[in-house]
Amino acid sequence: MLSEKADKIAKLKYYTDNNERWERLCWRVANHIAKDDKQSTEFFQLIYNKIFIPGGRILANAGTKITNLLNCFVLGIEDSRVSIYQTLKDVAEVFAHGGGCGYNFSNIREEGAKIRTTGGYASGPLSFLTLFDQTGEVIQQASRRGAQIALLDIDHPDIEKYINFKSIPNSRNSRLMEEYQRNLELSKLDRNGKKYFKILEKTLQDDQLTHFNISVLITDEFMKAVEKNFSWGLVSRETGKIVKTVDARKLLRLISEHAWESGDPGLMMYDRVNEDNLVPYLGELKATNPCGEIPLLDGEPCCLGSLNLHSFYDENTNSINLEFLEFAVRKSVRFLDGVVTKTSLPVEKINNMTKGLRRLGLGVFGWADLLAELEIPYDSQDAKDLGEYLSWFISFFAWLESIELAKEFGPFPLYDKDKVNLHVIEKVLNSRFNPHKFNMEQVKEIGVRNVSVTTIPPTGTIAILADMNSGIEPYFALAYKRNITEGVGNTAKDYIIEVNPILFKKLEKYGVENLEEVKDHILEYGTLENCEKIPEKLKRVFKTAMEISPVDHVDNQVSWQKYITNAISKTINLPESATVEDIENILIYGWNQGTKGLTVYRNRSKLFQVLEVGVNNKDKKNESSSNK
């Protein structure tokens, strides 16, 4: 069964009608994917007990007339009107079937470049971002609008304008503000109106590219130029020649300034991502799904589902049940591979890449909850060591199951044993954690059923279904308000109040009195800081995201990335007081540590946030009913 708040989310996003509830949903999904009754029962038990929860499109669409079961896609864009509008047409189909999309706009020639066929001048890649954003606004999905991410290479001539794009009012919003100011003057309200002008400006900025994250594709060459304080050349997409030289460090500083202001852009590390590209003969990985956890080739989707790490905690032995975890990993891989078989979209390129590569994204959530049960502080070395081990363990058995599937059904159709890059598989199979080394030539002959198997998605909604913390994030706060949106502007349709249940179990264990006072404190402040009579050990275990240093955030991400075969969606949460220098330093540190991507968010850098600390009396009343 689901808790009341989880059922509220499921009703909003996943139930197919007013009569469906969790058990019926689980049977609908399991029966649609399974090949026989035995497998259907196994899948049902994993999902119903919230041990493994598939991605949102699977929950919503499996067993219905909608044949797309995948959340996110990447579509390529070439430097022509035909390509741009064909991609726009394809992504409209993706949106209509419940998916989100990522793109790299770097092939489009820079603004002002000559167009030989017409004699005109190019408007540049940024001019098309708003067009794609608006498409995501108008194409209706069942319970959301299409999420998107744009990437631009660090050597593109328009990179500086791109970095500024979400922080500086666009031409339309500039006109609106000019009109606002003019009308204030005409109506003689200027004296009072100027007070609110900056609020209007910030509101309009936050509403630009509402459906887009933006990221910069960073190379090792660029970051080395930053370290050595070298200049950096921006290369024309029309001529292939350097058209402008900039200071590399100043360019990274510009990224940091805008990440400080609005949370965008993030970074994708080109060299580190392509090190784990199993099929370089099919192309480079230069774009990701909207949350950044899966780099994909043109036309590829991500097939997502995640394990609830808290499910494997054995309270009797205060340990992790690894035998049960292996079982769940293997069954989850088979489930997700079955999803690939069942899914289809009316876009031929996507169907070919889906079936041709069979990329999986088996993830996790409840990492903070598992650590809290084990009483291991998130920012401790023990947590980082355990994260690395679980990263290996899950990826190891996922690859073993993919090899078993290859024995049964053959490797993924685009597998070429003479060209495949087995580095990422060898790194997992022959890790220091495995004493029995594999013969990689034998593995190459057999092949694998899936081009990749593991990832760390954000799992925001499916984690709520299990009443767990999302992904590998630390607790954002020990109590907070979660706004529920449908992706239309920055407006909450509803909200729920989250109060950490494991904290109160531990407080009772340690004999802490006045639990209602503790609850009132965390509802107001979100943390145990300045809360009296709480054991120091528990204060360390229940540190929240903004109490954890940026370095420890990155180190946790790196420990999990060691063996994860795709990438990781994680936010480096910073307090409102963080500086631009803090962000710049953490971007450099993250690159040096081998991350595949980085997202930094400074608290309150946007007027609207999905998660808010500080619950008022009206919210507390809602909390008492939504957390039963």
N, C-alpha and C positions, 0 to 999 in steps of 0.2 A: 504494500500500500504506500501511497504518497502522503506526506504531511499536507496540511491545509494550504500552506503557501506554495508547495511544489505542485499541488493539484491546480492551483490558480494559474500557474505558469503553463502547465500542460494543456489546460482548457483554452488558454489564450493562443497557444502556438501549435499544438500537436494533435489534439483530439479531432477526429473527423466529423463528429456531430455531437449534439447535446447529450446523447446517451452513452458515448464512449467514456470509459475510465481506464485507469492504468493497466489493469489485468487484460482487458480486451485489446488495448493498444499493443501490449507485448505479444499477445498471440497473433495479432494481425501482422506484425513485423516479422516475428519468428517463422510463421508459416509461409510467408512470401519468399523468404530467403533460403530456407532449409531445403535440402534435397530429399529428405525422408522424415518420417515421424520421430525417430530417435534424435536426429539432429535438431528438429523443431523444438523438442522438449528441452534439449540442452541450451539452445539459444534463448528460449523463453525463461528458463531459470536464471540465466546470467543477467538478462535485462530486467526481469520482474524484481529480482532482489537487488538491483542497482549495483551489481558487481562490474558489469560492462554496460555502457549506454552508447548506442549508436549516435551519429551526428543528426542534427536537426532535420535535414531533408529526408533522411531514412525514417525517422519517427513519424514525420508528417505525411510522407507520400507512399511508403511501402504498403502494398495491398490495396491501393486506390487506383484510379484511372490515370494518375500522374506517373509517368514512367521515369522521370529524373529522380534519382536517389542521392545525388551528390551536391555538396554544399558550394564548392568554389572551383573556379576555372582560371586559366590564363589564356589570353588570346593575343596573337602577334599583330603588330601594326607596321606596315611598310610605308614608304614615302610617296604615297599617291592617294588621290581622292577615292579611287576605286577601292583600295585596301582599307582606308579609314572607314568608309561608309559600309563596306562589307563586314568589317569587325563590329561596327555599330549595330548592323542588322543582326549579326550572330549573337551579340550580347543582349539584345532585346529578347531573343528567345531564351537565353540563359536566365534573365531576370523573370520572365513570365513563368518559368518552371521552377522558380525558387532559389536560384543560385546567385552567387556573387562573382566578381571577376577582377583579375589583375592584368596590368599591361605595362610594357616598357615603351615609352613614346620616343626613344632616342633615335630611331631611324628617320623620324620626320625632320626635314631640314629646318634650320634655324630661321627665326623671324627676320625678314628682309632679304633672304637669299633669293637669287634670281630663279624664276620658273621659265625654262626655255620654251615650253610648248605654247605658252600664252603671252610671254613677255612681261608678265606681272611679277609680283614679289610675294614670297611665302609669308603666311601669317604666323608660322611657327607652331610647335607642339602644344604650347599652353592654350592656344585659342580653341583647341578641341577638348580640353579637359572639362570645360563648362558644358559642352554639348553632351559628353558622356555622362556627366553628373545629372543633367536634366533628364536624360533617358532613364537613369535609375530612379528618378523622382516620379515619372509618369507611368512606368510599367508596374502594375499592381502585382504584389505577391500575396500569398495567403496571410502572413502575419508580419511582414516586414517589407522594406524596400531593399533593392540590390546593393549590397556593400561592394566597394571598389577600392583598389589601390593603384596608384600611378607611380612608376619609377622613371628616373632619368639618369643617364650616365653622367659621372662627375666631369667628363671632358666635353659635354655638349655646350655649344656656345650660349644657349639660353639658360644655363644652370643657375646663374645668379637670380634671374627673374623667377625661375621655378621655385627656388628656395624661399623667395619672398611671397610666393603666390597666395598662401593662406593667411598671411599676416598683414598684407597691405591691401586696402580696398581695391577691388577690381573696377573696371571702367563703369560698369552699371551701378555699383554701390557708391562710387565717387560721385556720379551724377545725382544719386538719391540724396547724398549728404549736401551737395551744393544746392539742390532744390529745397531741402529742409532749412538750410541757413537762409536762403532767399525768402522763403515764406515766413520765417521768424521775423526777419527785418520788415517785411511788408505788413505783418500783423502786429508790429510793435511789441512782440514778446521776447525780443532778443536778450534782454537782461536776464530773464529766467531761463530761456532756452539753452544758452551756452553751457549752463550747468550740466545739462544732460547730453551734450553733443558727443562727448567721449564715450558715454555709455552706448549711444546709438552706433558710433563707429565700431566699438568692440562687438556689439551684437551682430552687426552686418558682417564683420570679419569672421566671427565664429560660424556664421551661416553659409560662408563660401565653401563650396565643395563639401556639402554636408555628408554626402555618401562616399567621400574619398578619404583614405589615408594617403599621404605622399611620402615617398622614400627616395633616397639617393643611392645609386649603385656605385659603391666605393671599391677601388682597386688597391692592392698592396703598393703599387707604384705611387699612387697618390699619397697614401699614408706615409710612405717613406719620404716623399717630398715634404710633407708636413713636419716630420721629425727633423729633417735636415734644413728646414726653412728655405726650401727651394721654390722657384716659380713653377707654374703649372700651365700647360697649354690647352686651350679650348679649340676643338677640331671641327671645322665645317663639315656638315653632312653632305653638302653639295660638292665641294672640291677635295675633301680629305686633307686639307692643309690647316695649319694653326692660324686662327684668325684673331686670337686675343691671348695674351699672357697675363695670368693673375698670380698673386701670392697664395701658395697652397695653404699656408697657415691661416691667412685671412679668410679663405673660402671655408675652411672648417669652422672658423670662428663665426661666420655668417650662419652656417647650419646650426651651431650651438645657440646663437642669439634667438633664432626663430623657434627652435625646440624649447627654449626657455619661455618664450612668449605664448606658444600655442600647442606644444607637444609634437608639432610637425616641423621638419621632416624627420623620419627615422633613417636608419642606415641598413643596407644589404651589402654584405661583403662578397664581392664577386669571386675572388680567388678561393676563399675558404668554401663557398657553396659548391663551386665546380670541382673541387678536390674530391667530393663525394658524388659526382655525377657518374652514374653507372654506364650511361650510354652517350659519351661525348661524340660518338659518330652520328648521333641524331641532332646535335645542336648544343648550344650553350644555355645554361640556366641563367636567365637575366631578368626574371620576374617571379613574383610569388602570388599566392592567394591573398585575399584582403587582410588577413591578420598576420601574414608573414611567416607562418610556420612550415609552409611547403613550397619550396622553389619548384617551378613547373616549366616544361617546354610548351611551345605554342600549341594550343588545342588540348592540353592535359587538364584533367580535373583532380581534385583531392577527394579521397574516400575516407571519411573520418569516423572514428569511434574511440571511446576512451575507457580505461580501467579505473575503477574507484579504489585507490590505494588503501584507503581506510578499511575496505572489505577484507584485506589480508592481514589485518592486525589481530593477533591472538592474545586476548586479555589475560588468559590463564598463564601463559608463559612470557608475557610482555615481549613478544617477538613477532616476526613476519612469517606467515605460513607460505614458504616458498614453493612447496609442492602444489598447493592450490593455485598460486600465482602462475606457475608453469601451465597448469591445466587451462586456466582462463585465457592466457596469452594465445595458446594454440587454437582454442575454440574461437577466439575473437578474430584471429587471422583468417580462419576458414569462413567466418561470418562475413567479414569485409570483402574477401575475395568473391563470395557469392553475391554481394551487392554489386560489384563490378559487372558480373555476368548479367544481372537482372536490369541494370540501368540503361536508359537510352534517351537521347535528345534529338530534335529535328535539325541537328547541325552535323553534317557528315564528318568534318574534320575532328570534332570532339569525340564522336563515337569511335573513329579509327584509333585515336590516341588513347582513349579509355581502355579499349580492349587490347590494343597493341602493347601497352606498357603495364597495365594493371597495378598502378601505383597505389599503395595503401598508406594510411596515416593512423596507426594505432597509437593513441596517446594515453595520458593519465590525468587524473585530478585527485584532490584530497591529499596532496603532499603535505601541506601545513597541518592537516588534521592527523595524519600518521605521525608526524614529528611530535605533535602535542601529546598524543597518546604515549609515545615512547619517552616523552619529557626530554627531547633533544632540541636545543635552541636552533632556530633557522640559520643563524649566522655563525654556528660553530663548525669546527673542522669535521666533527662526527657527522653532521648533516650533509656536508659536501661529499664526504667519503661514501655515505650511504646512497646519496643521489647518483654518484658515478656507478656504484655497484648495481643499483636497480636499472639504470640506463642500459648497462651491459646485459643484465639478466633478461629483461624484457625483449631487447633487440636480438639477443642470442636465440631465444626460443621462437621468436617471430621468424627469423631467418631459417631455423631448422624446419619450421612448419611450411615455409614457402618452398624449401627444397623438397619436402615430402609431396607438396602439391605439384611441383614440377615433375616428380617421378610419376604421379598419377595422370596428369593432364598435359604435361609438356611445359617448358618455360614460356615466359611471356612471348608473344609472336614476333616482336621486334628484337628479340635476343639474338646477338651475334657473338658466338663464343670466341671468334678471332679478334674482335674489336672491343669486347666488354671490359670495363674498368672495374676489377674486382677488389680494389683497394678498400672500399667501405665495408664489404662483406668480410674480407680477411681480417680487418681491424677488429671486428666483433668476434668472429669464430675463433681466432687465434689470440685473443686477449690474454693478458696476464691472469685473468680470473678463471681461464679454462686450461687445466693441465693437459688435456688430451687434444693435441693439435690436429687440425684438419689438413688433408692433402688438397690444396687449392686447385690442382689440375683435375682432380676428380669432381670437385664442385663445379668447375667450369664446364666439364662435359655434361653434367646433369642439368646445370642451369638453375635458375630460380623462377618461381611463378610470378614474382612481383618485382618491379624495378626498384622499389623502396618499401620499407615496412613500418617504420616508427617515426613519430613526431611528437611535439608537445603543443597541442592547440590551446586556445584560451578557455574553452569549455564553460563559458559563463552561464549559459542557460541549462545545459545538462547537469552541471554540478549542483545547481539549485534543486533539480529533481531529486538528487540524492542527499540534499541538505549538507553538502560538503563545500570546501573552498575550491576555487577554480585553479586548474592547471598545476603548475609548480610555484604559484605565487605564495608569498607569505600572507598572513591575514592583513587585509587592507585596514581593518579596524576590528575591535572586539564587539562592537555594535555599530551599525550604520544603516542608512536608508538607501535602498537600491531602487532607482527610478526605472520604470519599464517603458520603453519607447517602441514605436513601430518604424523608426528610421525616417520620420517625416519631420524635418527641422529639428530643433532642440527642445522638444516638448515631451514631457512624461505623460503617458496615458494612464499609468497607475504606479503604485510603488509597493514595496514590501520592506519590513524592518528585519534585519538579520541580527540575531544575538547569539554569540558563540556558545554552543551547548557543552563542548568539551571543557571549556574554562570552568564552568560551574561544577562539573563533575570532579575536577581536580581541586577546586576550592573546598568542596565537601571532604574529599580525601585528606586534605591537609588541615581540616578542622577550622577553617576560616568562618567566623561568625558574621552576622549582619550582611547576608548575601543580597538583600534588597538594596542596601546602601551601595554595594559594589555594582549592582546592576544599574542603579541610577547614575553612578559615576561614569560607567562606560557608555551609557546611552548619551550622556552629555559630551564626553571627551573622546571616546573611542578607544582609550588605552588604560592601562593600569598605572600609568605614571601619576605620582602624587596621590595614589590611593593607599590609605594607611593599612597597616597590619596584613599586608600580602607578603608571603614568603618571597625572598629575592629570587629563589630558583624559579618560581612560577612567573615572576616578572620577566626573567630572561627567556623562558620558554614561550611566553605569549607576547613577545615584542611584535609590534605592527610594522607595516611596510615602510612608513616614514621614520621609524625608529631604527631601522636597519641601514647600515651604511651602504652607499652606492657600490662600493667595492664588493661587499658581501652579496649584494643582489647579483652582480655580474659573475662572481665566483660560483654561486649556485647554478646560474644558467650554464656556465662553462662545464661544471661537473656533469650535468645531465647531457650536454651536447657531445660529450666524449664519444658516446656510442649510438646516439640517436641518428637515424639514417636520413631523415629529412632535416628540418630545422626546428626552431623553438619560438613560440609566441610568448614573450614575457615583457612586462613593463618594469623599468627601473623607476620606482616611485621616489620622488624627491619632495621634501617639505617646501612650503611656499617661500621660505627664506633662502633657498638654494640660488647660487649665482650662475651667470653664464660660464664663468671659469670652471665651476663644479661640473657642468655638463660637458664642456670641452674636454676636461680631464678624463671623464668617465668614458667618452667616446674613444679616446686614444687608448685607454686601458682595456676596454672591451675588444678593440681590434687586436691589441698585443696578446690578449689571452685566447684568441681564436674563436670568438663568437661568429656566427653566420649572419647575425643581424642584431640591431639594437633599437629599442624604443625607450625614450626617456619622457616622463611626464612629471612636471612640477605642479604640486597641488594648487588648485584655483587658477591655473593659467588659462582656463576657459570659464565663461560665466555659467555654463551648464555642465554638470558632471553626472555621469550615471550613478556613481557612488558618492554619498555625502556623509560626513561625520557631523554629529550633533543632531539629536532627535528632540523635537519640541513636544509639548503635552498632547497636541492633536495626534502626532505620529505615534506617541507611546500608546495611545488608545487603540490605534490600528495594529500595533505590534502585538498586543495581548491576544488578538484574535487570529493573526496571520501566522503565529509561531506555535500554535497548539500542537 
